[in-house]
Amino acid sequence: MEKRDIQNRFNYRTIVLSDIHLGTTHSKVDQVSDFLSRVNCDRLILNGDIIDGWSLQKFGTGRWKAEHTRFFKILMKMMENYGTEVIYVRGNHDDFLDNLAPLQFANLKIVKDYMLESNGRHYFVTHGDVFDKVTTQMKWMAKLGDLGYTFLLWMNSKYNQWRIKRGKPYYSLSQEIKQKVKSAVSYISDFEKVLVDFARNRQCEGVICGHIHHPENKMIDGIHYLNSGDWVETLSALTEDKDGNWNVFLYTQEAMNDSTEQEKVLTLIPAAS
């Protein structure tokens, strides 16, 4: 874990966040804002689906809140006070950015994809939706699936309210489905393979993506595959330290209100060897 500075903030070379889905009721915007308030980084990559344009377009379902504005104020503070370079990669839920990308203003970039160099390795950075046949070829099915996922999150929220009252830990129904349902496991595996093959064809040593809400850090056929997960259920981020080592961090909500447990706010998942 990176050491804290005198301002009690963790320092990194790069942080990657994706799938925050601002505008939806299930976005953990308070947690991601708290996370960013505790870190410094040279480069922050917002890897798609930060703003959920699909939800905001739905009458009565999407709503912009003060917490969402606070999130962007924190980004502005990082850029102004710490010189952080912010790269916003468009995703499928914020595809309204297609009309703007590529755009550069001061130390903010809006792009469709990005090439990152890390200790001599080249990483192709993409949200990942363009490699998903469902979102590219059958957008109506993707939106139908989005409605199903929203319902699943609502049901999971009600179930966890029942669990919390009985002193039981949080349970992620969607993550359980991804890990155990054969079709979901196959979908994730196919998605990873397509991204890895593309990175190899681009003569890259690694690929960084999001989209499927499944954080990962592993080697696949000699290609370093990194997925930043999401801030709907997993509450995860990718971090690169000053030595070029990549890790997945999971934000633990329990530590937020306990100053003696601050070192446990970020839980390290060891990098793949």
C-alpha positions as CSV (number, residue, x, y, z in Angstrom):
1,M,0.0,0.0,0.0
2,E,1.3,3.5,-0.8
3,K,2.3,5.6,2.1
4,R,0.3,8.6,3.2
5,D,1.7,12.1,2.9
6,I,1.6,14.8,5.6
7,Q,-2.0,15.6,4.5
8,N,-2.9,12.0,5.3
9,R,-3.6,11.1,1.6
10,F,-2.5,8.1,-0.3
11,N,-0.3,8.8,-3.4
12,Y,-0.4,7.0,-6.7
13,R,0.8,7.4,-10.2
14,T,-2.5,6.4,-11.7
15,I,-6.0,5.6,-10.5
16,V,-8.7,4.1,-12.8
17,L,-12.4,4.4,-12.0
18,S,-15.3,3.2,-14.1
19,D,-19.1,2.5,-13.9
20,I,-20.0,5.0,-11.3
21,H,-23.4,5.5,-13.0
22,L,-24.2,9.0,-11.6
23,G,-27.9,9.6,-12.1
24,T,-29.0,6.2,-10.9
25,T,-30.4,5.5,-7.5
26,H,-27.8,2.7,-6.9
27,S,-24.7,4.8,-7.6
28,K,-22.4,4.9,-4.5
29,V,-21.4,8.5,-5.2
30,D,-20.7,9.3,-1.5
31,Q,-18.3,6.5,-1.2
32,V,-16.4,7.3,-4.4
33,S,-16.2,10.9,-3.5
34,D,-14.8,9.9,-0.1
35,F,-12.3,7.7,-1.8
36,L,-11.1,10.5,-4.1
37,S,-10.9,12.9,-1.1
38,R,-8.3,10.5,0.5
39,V,-5.9,10.1,-2.4
40,N,-3.6,12.0,-4.7
41,C,-2.6,10.8,-8.2
42,D,-0.7,12.1,-11.2
43,R,-3.3,10.7,-13.5
44,L,-7.0,9.8,-13.0
45,I,-8.7,7.8,-15.7
46,L,-12.5,7.8,-15.7
47,N,-13.1,4.8,-17.8
48,G,-16.7,5.1,-18.9
49,D,-20.2,5.1,-17.5
50,I,-19.3,7.8,-15.0
51,I,-22.5,9.7,-15.9
52,D,-25.5,7.4,-16.7
53,G,-27.1,9.2,-19.6
54,W,-29.5,6.3,-20.2
55,S,-31.0,6.7,-16.7
56,L,-31.1,10.5,-16.8
57,Q,-33.2,10.2,-20.0
58,K,-35.8,8.0,-18.4
59,F,-38.7,10.0,-17.0
60,G,-38.9,9.6,-13.2
61,T,-35.9,7.2,-12.8
62,G,-32.8,9.2,-13.2
63,R,-32.1,12.3,-11.1
64,W,-29.1,14.6,-10.8
65,K,-28.3,15.3,-7.1
66,A,-26.1,17.6,-5.1
67,E,-23.8,14.6,-4.3
68,H,-23.2,14.2,-8.1
69,T,-22.1,17.9,-8.4
70,R,-19.8,17.4,-5.3
71,F,-18.1,14.5,-7.1
72,F,-17.1,16.8,-10.0
73,K,-16.0,19.5,-7.6
74,I,-13.6,17.1,-6.0
75,L,-12.2,16.3,-9.5
76,M,-11.8,20.0,-10.2
77,K,-9.9,20.4,-6.8
78,M,-7.6,17.5,-7.8
79,M,-6.8,19.2,-11.1
80,E,-6.4,22.7,-9.6
81,N,-4.6,21.9,-6.3
82,Y,-2.6,18.8,-7.2
83,G,-2.1,19.0,-10.9
84,T,-3.9,15.7,-11.6
85,E,-4.4,14.9,-15.2
86,V,-8.0,13.6,-15.8
87,I,-8.7,11.4,-18.8
88,Y,-12.5,10.7,-19.3
89,V,-13.0,7.7,-21.6
90,R,-16.6,7.5,-22.9
91,G,-18.7,4.5,-22.2
92,N,-22.0,3.2,-23.5
93,H,-24.1,4.9,-20.8
94,D,-22.3,8.2,-21.3
95,D,-22.1,7.9,-25.1
96,F,-23.4,11.5,-25.5
97,L,-19.7,12.3,-25.2
98,D,-19.1,10.9,-28.7
99,N,-20.0,14.3,-30.0
100,L,-17.2,15.9,-27.9
101,A,-14.4,13.4,-28.2
102,P,-11.6,14.0,-28.7
103,L,-11.4,17.2,-26.6
104,Q,-8.7,18.6,-24.4
105,F,-9.0,21.6,-22.1
106,A,-6.2,22.3,-19.6
107,N,-5.5,19.0,-17.9
108,L,-8.8,17.4,-18.8
109,K,-9.1,15.1,-21.8
110,I,-12.3,13.5,-23.2
111,V,-11.5,10.6,-25.5
112,K,-13.1,7.4,-26.9
113,D,-10.0,5.3,-25.9
114,Y,-6.5,5.9,-24.6
115,M,-3.0,4.5,-24.8
116,L,-1.2,4.4,-21.4
117,E,2.5,3.7,-20.9
118,S,3.4,2.1,-17.6
119,N,7.1,1.2,-17.0
120,G,7.7,0.4,-20.6
121,R,4.4,-1.5,-21.0
122,H,1.7,-0.2,-23.3
123,Y,-1.9,-0.5,-22.1
124,F,-4.9,0.0,-24.4
125,V,-7.5,1.7,-22.3
126,T,-11.2,1.3,-23.3
127,H,-14.5,1.2,-21.4
128,G,-15.1,-2.1,-23.2
129,D,-18.6,-1.7,-24.6
130,V,-17.4,-1.5,-28.2
131,F,-16.2,-5.1,-27.8
132,D,-19.5,-6.3,-26.4
133,K,-21.8,-7.6,-29.2
134,V,-24.9,-7.0,-27.1
135,T,-24.2,-3.2,-26.7
136,T,-22.9,-2.7,-30.2
137,Q,-25.2,-4.8,-32.3
138,M,-28.3,-5.2,-30.2
139,K,-28.7,-1.9,-28.3
140,W,-32.3,-2.5,-27.6
141,M,-31.4,-5.8,-25.8
142,A,-28.7,-4.0,-23.8
143,K,-31.2,-1.4,-22.6
144,L,-33.6,-4.3,-21.7
145,G,-30.8,-5.9,-19.8
146,D,-30.1,-2.6,-18.1
147,L,-33.7,-2.6,-16.8
148,G,-33.3,-6.1,-15.6
149,Y,-30.1,-5.2,-13.8
150,T,-31.7,-2.2,-12.2
151,F,-34.6,-4.4,-10.9
152,L,-32.0,-6.9,-9.6
153,L,-30.2,-4.1,-7.7
154,W,-33.5,-2.9,-6.2
155,M,-34.4,-6.5,-5.1
156,N,-30.9,-6.9,-3.7
157,S,-31.2,-3.6,-1.7
158,K,-34.4,-4.8,-0.1
159,Y,-32.9,-8.1,0.7
160,N,-29.9,-6.5,2.3
161,Q,-32.0,-4.2,4.5
162,W,-33.5,-7.5,5.9
163,R,-30.0,-8.9,6.4
164,I,-28.7,-5.8,8.1
165,K,-31.5,-5.8,10.6
166,R,-30.5,-9.3,11.6
167,G,-26.8,-8.4,11.9
168,K,-25.7,-10.2,8.7
169,P,-23.1,-8.8,6.2
170,Y,-23.9,-7.3,2.8
171,Y,-24.6,-9.9,0.1
172,S,-24.3,-9.1,-3.6
173,L,-26.8,-11.1,-5.6
174,S,-25.5,-10.0,-9.0
175,Q,-21.9,-10.9,-8.1
176,E,-23.1,-14.3,-7.0
177,I,-24.9,-14.7,-10.3
178,K,-21.7,-13.7,-12.2
179,Q,-19.6,-16.2,-10.4
180,K,-22.0,-19.2,-10.5
181,V,-24.3,-19.0,-13.5
182,K,-22.7,-20.7,-16.4
183,S,-23.8,-18.2,-19.1
184,A,-22.6,-15.2,-17.0
185,V,-19.2,-16.9,-16.4
186,S,-18.9,-17.6,-20.1
187,Y,-19.9,-14.0,-21.0
188,I,-17.1,-12.6,-18.8
189,S,-14.6,-15.1,-20.2
190,D,-15.5,-14.3,-23.8
191,F,-15.3,-10.6,-23.0
192,E,-11.8,-10.9,-21.5
193,K,-10.6,-13.0,-24.5
194,V,-11.8,-10.4,-27.0
195,L,-10.1,-7.6,-25.2
196,V,-6.8,-9.5,-24.8
197,D,-6.8,-10.5,-28.5
198,F,-7.3,-6.9,-29.5
199,A,-4.5,-5.6,-27.2
200,R,-2.2,-8.2,-28.7
201,N,-3.1,-7.1,-32.2
202,R,-2.4,-3.5,-31.3
203,Q,1.0,-4.7,-30.0
204,C,0.1,-3.7,-26.5
205,E,1.3,-5.6,-23.4
206,G,-1.9,-4.9,-21.4
207,V,-5.5,-3.8,-21.6
208,I,-7.5,-1.7,-19.1
209,C,-11.3,-1.8,-19.2
210,G,-14.6,-1.7,-17.2
211,H,-18.1,-2.2,-18.4
212,I,-18.9,-5.7,-17.0
213,H,-18.7,-4.6,-13.3
214,H,-16.2,-7.4,-12.5
215,P,-12.9,-6.1,-11.1
216,E,-9.9,-8.2,-12.2
217,N,-6.1,-8.1,-12.3
218,K,-4.5,-11.1,-14.1
219,M,-2.4,-12.3,-16.9
220,I,-4.2,-13.9,-19.9
221,D,-2.0,-15.5,-22.5
222,G,0.9,-13.1,-21.8
223,I,-1.4,-10.0,-21.8
224,H,-2.0,-8.1,-18.5
225,Y,-5.8,-7.8,-18.2
226,L,-7.1,-5.1,-15.8
227,N,-10.8,-4.3,-15.1
228,S,-11.7,-1.5,-12.7
229,G,-15.1,-3.0,-11.6
230,D,-17.8,-0.5,-10.6
231,W,-19.2,1.8,-7.9
232,V,-22.7,0.3,-7.8
233,E,-21.9,-2.9,-5.8
234,T,-18.2,-3.7,-5.9
235,L,-16.8,-0.3,-5.0
236,S,-13.5,-0.9,-6.7
237,A,-10.6,1.0,-8.3
238,L,-7.4,0.2,-10.1
239,T,-4.3,1.8,-8.7
240,E,-0.7,2.1,-10.1
241,D,2.0,2.9,-7.6
242,K,5.1,4.9,-8.2
243,D,7.0,1.7,-9.2
244,G,4.4,0.7,-11.8
245,N,2.7,-2.0,-9.8
246,W,-1.0,-2.4,-10.5
247,N,-3.6,-3.5,-7.9
248,V,-7.3,-3.6,-7.4
249,F,-8.6,-1.8,-4.3
250,L,-11.9,-2.5,-2.7
251,Y,-13.4,0.4,-0.7
252,T,-14.8,-0.8,2.6
253,Q,-17.7,1.2,3.8
254,E,-17.5,0.0,7.4
255,A,-14.2,1.9,7.9
256,M,-15.5,5.3,6.9
257,N,-16.8,6.2,10.4
258,D,-13.9,4.7,12.4
259,S,-10.7,6.8,12.4
260,T,-8.8,4.0,14.0
261,E,-9.6,1.8,11.0
262,Q,-8.5,4.2,8.3
263,E,-5.7,1.9,7.1
264,K,-8.5,-0.7,6.3
265,V,-10.5,1.7,4.1
266,L,-8.6,0.4,1.1
267,T,-8.2,-3.4,1.0
268,L,-5.4,-4.7,-1.2
269,I,-6.0,-7.6,-3.6
270,P,-2.5,-8.8,-4.6
271,A,-1.4,-8.2,-8.2
272,A,-1.1,-11.2,-10.6
273,S,2.4,-12.5,-10.9
